[in-house]
Amino acid sequence: MEILYSDSKIAVAVKPRGVLSVDEPGGMPELLRAALGDVSAPLYTVHRLDAAVGGVMVFARTRHAAGDLSREIREGHFHKEYLAVIRGRPEPPVDTFADHMLYDRRRRMAFAAEEPGPDAKEARLSFAVIGEEEGLALAWIELHTGRTHQIRFQFARRGFPLWGDRKYGPGGDPGPIALWSCAVGFTHPATGEKMHFALEPPAEYPWTLFIGRGEHDGSETHDALLSGT
């Protein structure tokens, strides 16, 4: 378990692929407690990653910190950035996707809805294509909402499934889904300090097609998205 930062209020760690985000046997809180050397330490999941997805996650170490971070998420002040390898190249290469999403828990799949409703929630993300190789594209993504399977669903719906996605894509790729939580940004619940943590994807295919491009921190693209350019 790789810990990027820890203090009395929060812990920032790298979630391995195949591990649940929630506090269940073998989930991230249990693994993080072991890494911190205290199997009874309070840890609270304030945001989630799909089990198949790895990358940077933030956990609260007190109920008060969990409440503050959860409020940041609700108010849109908690920034979540991802890298994904997708099939094809969207046009325009910098854009925002917005949908109404339904998630069927029995089938464990997301679907589009024609209009909002009790079970149809807004799903919105912004992205920029920052590399192209071998018919694949590397996309930097900022989530504005946090729906289950959101990135996978929204790109696949438009004909750009993620490499390795066997649920929304064509299948046949010899590896795990190419989606990575590359950065998070938030305000520290105790100190008020602006925190930012980033980590590149693992050095394996298809990420290795874009080595060096993963260092892009999204700042220039983020400014362009905010200005509408």
Buried (B, 14 or more C-beta within 10 A) or exposed (E): BEEBEBEEBBBBBBBEBEBBBEBEEEBBBBBBBEBBEEEEEBBBBBBBBBBBBBBBBBBBBBEEBBBBBBEBBEEEEBBBBBBBBBBBEBEEEBBEBEBBBBBEEEEEBBBEBEEEEEEBBEBBBBBBBBBBEEEBBBBBBBBBBBBBBBBBBBBBBBEBBBBBBEBBBEEEBEEBBBBBBBBBBBBBBBEEEEBEBBBBBBEEBBBEBBEEBBEBBBEEBBEEBEEEE
